[in-house]
């Protein structure tokens, strides 16, 4: 369990997440979350979907070989 203090940010209240907790939850500045009231408390839920960096981790490397995109037109030919 982690305790934190509620602070004022303009006209709103903020909850600061400790860096270790944010890292464990893979939360970053700018991420969108949903707050839900549950049994007198608050739950923070991550937005469903994939982050680009997570998708790029699945890439095995650059594609090999050449791509054939059709015949050369005009002065496109590079030797």
ABEGO torsion letter per residue (X at the ends): XBBBBBBBBEABBBBBBBAAAAAAAGBBBGBBBBBBBBGGBBBBBBBBEBBAAAAAAABAEBBBEBBBAEBBBEAABBX
